Amino acid sequence: MFDVWFDGESVESVVMQQLETKLQEAFNLPATQAAVLINGKSHRIKRGCTADEAQKLSDQFASWGAKVRIEAIEHAVGSSAPGEEPSPNTVSSTSSLTLAAAGESIPTQPRDMTPPLVSTDHLQLEDH
């Protein structure tokens, strides 16, 4: 199984404008949802699809001038047969996910280096 991701940060602004229209037409998306997908961040377009479906999406986005990232995902632990959903009793109760330490960058996401906005409206100088 594969996940298909769209990373908008590497796409030119002219292509992004065209892409918004193409997404609305091809997937019947409302304008607001299409705008969210092209906001320059990474978004999962399709989850758990076959290699053929992932390739079709990749080809479709390439025809619009944009690239997608295809990531292989692992099947759930404890599945008894291929294509069969695991029952709640057979899934491992321990998660392979871990939290990053405070301040550590997440390797799958670009690090945001923009300083936070700080409001100083409530501050005032006093004469002593």
C-alpha atoms as an extended CHARMM CRD file, in Angstrom:
* protein
*
       128  EXT
         1         1  MET       CA              0.0000000000        0.0000000000        0.0000000000  PROA      1               0.0000000000
         2         2  PHE       CA              1.1020000000        3.5540000000       -0.6980000000  PROA      2               0.0000000000
         3         3  ASP       CA              0.3660000000        7.0970000000        0.4350000000  PROA      3               0.0000000000
         4         4  VAL       CA              0.5290000000        9.9180000000       -2.1040000000  PROA      4               0.0000000000
         5         5  TRP       CA              1.7010000000       13.3430000000       -0.8530000000  PROA      5               0.0000000000
         6         6  PHE       CA              1.7080000000       16.7390000000       -2.5460000000  PROA      6               0.0000000000
         7         7  ASP       CA              4.4520000000       19.1330000000       -1.4130000000  PROA      7               0.0000000000
         8         8  GLY       CA              3.3510000000       22.5760000000       -2.5680000000  PROA      8               0.0000000000
         9         9  GLU       CA              6.5080000000       24.4040000000       -1.5120000000  PROA      9               0.0000000000
        10        10  SER       CA              8.4320000000       23.2680000000       -4.6040000000  PROA      10              0.0000000000
        11        11  VAL       CA              5.7830000000       24.3650000000       -7.1290000000  PROA      11              0.0000000000
        12        12  GLU       CA              5.8650000000       27.7100000000       -8.9370000000  PROA      12              0.0000000000
        13        13  SER       CA              3.0560000000       30.1660000000       -8.1670000000  PROA      13              0.0000000000
        14        14  VAL       CA              1.7480000000       30.1450000000      -11.7690000000  PROA      14              0.0000000000
        15        15  VAL       CA              1.4120000000       26.3520000000      -11.6430000000  PROA      15              0.0000000000
        16        16  MET       CA             -0.2640000000       26.5760000000       -8.2130000000  PROA      16              0.0000000000
        17        17  GLN       CA             -3.0090000000       28.8210000000       -9.5860000000  PROA      17              0.0000000000
        18        18  GLN       CA             -3.6850000000       26.4010000000      -12.4470000000  PROA      18              0.0000000000
        19        19  LEU       CA             -3.4910000000       23.4600000000      -10.0600000000  PROA      19              0.0000000000
        20        20  GLU       CA             -6.2730000000       24.8600000000       -7.8850000000  PROA      20              0.0000000000
        21        21  THR       CA             -8.6210000000       24.8750000000      -10.8970000000  PROA      21              0.0000000000
        22        22  LYS       CA             -7.4850000000       21.4060000000      -12.0310000000  PROA      22              0.0000000000
        23        23  LEU       CA             -8.0960000000       19.9440000000       -8.5430000000  PROA      23              0.0000000000
        24        24  GLN       CA            -11.6030000000       21.3910000000       -8.4610000000  PROA      24              0.0000000000
        25        25  GLU       CA            -12.4170000000       19.9810000000      -11.9040000000  PROA      25              0.0000000000
        26        26  ALA       CA            -10.7900000000       16.5410000000      -11.5450000000  PROA      26              0.0000000000
        27        27  PHE       CA            -11.8560000000       15.7160000000       -7.9750000000  PROA      27              0.0000000000
        28        28  ASN       CA            -15.0050000000       17.8760000000       -7.6100000000  PROA      28              0.0000000000
        29        29  LEU       CA            -13.4180000000       19.7590000000       -4.7070000000  PROA      29              0.0000000000
        30        30  PRO       CA            -14.9370000000       22.9320000000       -3.2970000000  PROA      30              0.0000000000
        31        31  ALA       CA            -12.7610000000       26.0200000000       -3.8660000000  PROA      31              0.0000000000
        32        32  THR       CA            -11.9330000000       26.2530000000       -0.1540000000  PROA      32              0.0000000000
        33        33  GLN       CA            -10.6200000000       22.6790000000        0.0170000000  PROA      33              0.0000000000
        34        34  ALA       CA             -8.5910000000       23.0860000000       -3.1900000000  PROA      34              0.0000000000
        35        35  ALA       CA             -7.0860000000       26.2890000000       -1.7560000000  PROA      35              0.0000000000
        36        36  VAL       CA             -5.9930000000       24.3900000000        1.3610000000  PROA      36              0.0000000000
        37        37  LEU       CA             -4.2310000000       21.7590000000       -0.7610000000  PROA      37              0.0000000000
        38        38  ILE       CA             -2.1740000000       24.3960000000       -2.5880000000  PROA      38              0.0000000000
        39        39  ASN       CA             -1.1850000000       26.4850000000        0.4420000000  PROA      39              0.0000000000
        40        40  GLY       CA              2.4870000000       25.5050000000        0.0800000000  PROA      40              0.0000000000
        41        41  LYS       CA              2.5120000000       22.8400000000        2.7660000000  PROA      41              0.0000000000
        42        42  SER       CA              2.7000000000       19.0600000000        2.4730000000  PROA      42              0.0000000000
        43        43  HSD       CA             -0.6730000000       17.2900000000        2.1630000000  PROA      43              0.0000000000
        44        44  ARG       CA             -1.6100000000       13.6330000000        1.7980000000  PROA      44              0.0000000000
        45        45  ILE       CA             -3.6640000000       13.3550000000       -1.3970000000  PROA      45              0.0000000000
        46        46  LYS       CA             -4.4610000000        9.6280000000       -1.1650000000  PROA      46              0.0000000000
        47        47  ARG       CA             -3.9940000000        7.1470000000        1.6780000000  PROA      47              0.0000000000
        48        48  GLY       CA             -3.5320000000        3.3900000000        1.3520000000  PROA      48              0.0000000000
        49        49  CYS       CA             -3.7380000000        3.0740000000       -2.4270000000  PROA      49              0.0000000000
        50        50  THR       CA             -2.2270000000        0.4910000000       -4.7620000000  PROA      50              0.0000000000
        51        51  ALA       CA              0.9450000000        1.1170000000       -6.7520000000  PROA      51              0.0000000000
        52        52  ASP       CA             -1.1620000000        1.5130000000       -9.9050000000  PROA      52              0.0000000000
        53        53  GLU       CA             -3.4380000000        4.1350000000       -8.2790000000  PROA      53              0.0000000000
        54        54  ALA       CA             -0.4100000000        5.9980000000       -6.9210000000  PROA      54              0.0000000000
        55        55  GLN       CA              1.2320000000        6.0160000000      -10.3470000000  PROA      55              0.0000000000
        56        56  LYS       CA             -1.9710000000        7.2970000000      -11.9950000000  PROA      56              0.0000000000
        57        57  LEU       CA             -2.1390000000       10.1720000000       -9.4940000000  PROA      57              0.0000000000
        58        58  SER       CA              1.5390000000       10.9140000000      -10.0750000000  PROA      58              0.0000000000
        59        59  ASP       CA              1.0090000000       11.0110000000      -13.8420000000  PROA      59              0.0000000000
        60        60  GLN       CA             -2.0720000000       13.2270000000      -13.4500000000  PROA      60              0.0000000000
        61        61  PHE       CA             -0.2460000000       15.7570000000      -11.2660000000  PROA      61              0.0000000000
        62        62  ALA       CA              2.7840000000       15.6560000000      -13.6090000000  PROA      62              0.0000000000
        63        63  SER       CA              0.5020000000       16.5590000000      -16.5430000000  PROA      63              0.0000000000
        64        64  TRP       CA             -0.4930000000       19.6630000000      -14.5360000000  PROA      64              0.0000000000
        65        65  GLY       CA              3.1590000000       20.6010000000      -13.9100000000  PROA      65              0.0000000000
        66        66  ALA       CA              3.3200000000       19.4020000000      -10.2970000000  PROA      66              0.0000000000
        67        67  LYS       CA              5.0090000000       16.4300000000       -8.6650000000  PROA      67              0.0000000000
        68        68  VAL       CA              3.7610000000       14.1720000000       -5.8990000000  PROA      68              0.0000000000
        69        69  ARG       CA              5.7000000000       12.0320000000       -3.4310000000  PROA      69              0.0000000000
        70        70  ILE       CA              4.7640000000        8.3590000000       -3.1410000000  PROA      70              0.0000000000
        71        71  GLU       CA              5.5750000000        6.6320000000        0.1530000000  PROA      71              0.0000000000
        72        72  ALA       CA              5.2320000000        2.9250000000        0.8400000000  PROA      72              0.0000000000
        73        73  ILE       CA              3.3270000000        2.1480000000        4.0290000000  PROA      73              0.0000000000
        74        74  GLU       CA              3.5010000000       -1.0330000000        6.0630000000  PROA      74              0.0000000000
        75        75  HSD       CA              0.5210000000       -3.2570000000        6.7610000000  PROA      75              0.0000000000
        76        76  ALA       CA             -0.8690000000       -3.4020000000       10.2850000000  PROA      76              0.0000000000
        77        77  VAL       CA              0.7960000000       -5.9030000000       12.6160000000  PROA      77              0.0000000000
        78        78  GLY       CA             -1.2450000000       -9.0380000000       13.2680000000  PROA      78              0.0000000000
        79        79  SER       CA             -3.1480000000       -9.2890000000        9.9790000000  PROA      79              0.0000000000
        80        80  SER       CA             -4.0040000000      -12.9240000000        9.3910000000  PROA      80              0.0000000000
        81        81  ALA       CA             -4.3360000000      -12.8160000000        5.5970000000  PROA      81              0.0000000000
        82        82  PRO       CA             -3.4500000000      -10.4080000000        2.7960000000  PROA      82              0.0000000000
        83        83  GLY       CA             -6.2510000000       -7.9400000000        2.1110000000  PROA      83              0.0000000000
        84        84  GLU       CA             -8.0280000000       -8.8530000000        5.3520000000  PROA      84              0.0000000000
        85        85  GLU       CA             -8.5540000000       -6.1990000000        8.0100000000  PROA      85              0.0000000000
        86        86  PRO       CA             -7.0740000000       -7.1610000000       11.3860000000  PROA      86              0.0000000000
        87        87  SER       CA             -9.4920000000       -7.5480000000       14.2400000000  PROA      87              0.0000000000
        88        88  PRO       CA             -8.9980000000       -5.3450000000       17.3260000000  PROA      88              0.0000000000
        89        89  ASN       CA             -7.8050000000       -8.3760000000       19.3130000000  PROA      89              0.0000000000
        90        90  THR       CA             -4.9630000000       -9.2180000000       16.9170000000  PROA      90              0.0000000000
        91        91  VAL       CA             -3.4550000000       -5.7480000000       16.5470000000  PROA      91              0.0000000000
        92        92  SER       CA             -0.3920000000       -5.1060000000       18.6810000000  PROA      92              0.0000000000
        93        93  SER       CA             -1.1700000000       -2.7500000000       21.5450000000  PROA      93              0.0000000000
        94        94  THR       CA              2.2260000000       -1.0240000000       21.4140000000  PROA      94              0.0000000000
        95        95  SER       CA              2.7220000000        1.8130000000       18.9800000000  PROA      95              0.0000000000
        96        96  SER       CA              5.8600000000        2.2930000000       16.9110000000  PROA      96              0.0000000000
        97        97  LEU       CA              5.3630000000        6.0550000000       17.0850000000  PROA      97              0.0000000000
        98        98  THR       CA              7.4750000000        8.1620000000       19.4070000000  PROA      98              0.0000000000
        99        99  LEU       CA              7.4500000000       11.8360000000       20.3110000000  PROA      99              0.0000000000
       100       100  ALA       CA             10.3130000000       14.0740000000       19.2410000000  PROA      100             0.0000000000
       101       101  ALA       CA             12.1870000000       15.8440000000       22.0070000000  PROA      101             0.0000000000
       102       102  ALA       CA             11.2870000000       19.4890000000       22.6050000000  PROA      102             0.0000000000
       103       103  GLY       CA             12.9190000000       21.6710000000       19.9630000000  PROA      103             0.0000000000
       104       104  GLU       CA             13.9640000000       18.7300000000       17.7850000000  PROA      104             0.0000000000
       105       105  SER       CA             13.0760000000       18.9860000000       14.1130000000  PROA      105             0.0000000000
       106       106  ILE       CA             10.7180000000       16.4560000000       12.5630000000  PROA      106             0.0000000000
       107       107  PRO       CA             12.5750000000       14.7840000000        9.6820000000  PROA      107             0.0000000000
       108       108  THR       CA              9.5420000000       14.5420000000        7.3730000000  PROA      108             0.0000000000
       109       109  GLN       CA              8.5830000000       18.2160000000        7.7370000000  PROA      109             0.0000000000
       110       110  PRO       CA             10.5560000000       21.3110000000        6.7450000000  PROA      110             0.0000000000
       111       111  ARG       CA             11.6690000000       23.3360000000        9.7420000000  PROA      111             0.0000000000
       112       112  ASP       CA              9.7710000000       26.5990000000       10.1200000000  PROA      112             0.0000000000
       113       113  MET       CA             12.3540000000       29.2950000000       10.7970000000  PROA      113             0.0000000000
       114       114  THR       CA              9.8940000000       32.2060000000       10.9620000000  PROA      114             0.0000000000
       115       115  PRO       CA             10.0490000000       34.0170000000       14.2790000000  PROA      115             0.0000000000
       116       116  PRO       CA              6.7710000000       34.0100000000       16.2040000000  PROA      116             0.0000000000
       117       117  LEU       CA              4.7180000000       37.2100000000       16.2390000000  PROA      117             0.0000000000
       118       118  VAL       CA              4.8970000000       38.8480000000       19.6410000000  PROA      118             0.0000000000
       119       119  SER       CA              2.4260000000       41.5190000000       20.6660000000  PROA      119             0.0000000000
       120       120  THR       CA              3.9200000000       44.3580000000       22.7170000000  PROA      120             0.0000000000
       121       121  ASP       CA              0.7780000000       46.5180000000       22.7430000000  PROA      121             0.0000000000
       122       122  HSD       CA              0.2620000000       45.9480000000       26.4480000000  PROA      122             0.0000000000
       123       123  LEU       CA              3.7630000000       47.2030000000       27.4060000000  PROA      123             0.0000000000
       124       124  GLN       CA              4.5910000000       50.7950000000       28.3540000000  PROA      124             0.0000000000
       125       125  LEU       CA              7.6260000000       52.7230000000       29.5310000000  PROA      125             0.0000000000
       126       126  GLU       CA              7.6250000000       54.4480000000       32.9020000000  PROA      126             0.0000000000
       127       127  ASP       CA              9.8280000000       57.3730000000       33.9570000000  PROA      127             0.0000000000
       128       128  HSD       CA             11.5680000000       56.9690000000       37.2850000000  PROA      128             0.0000000000
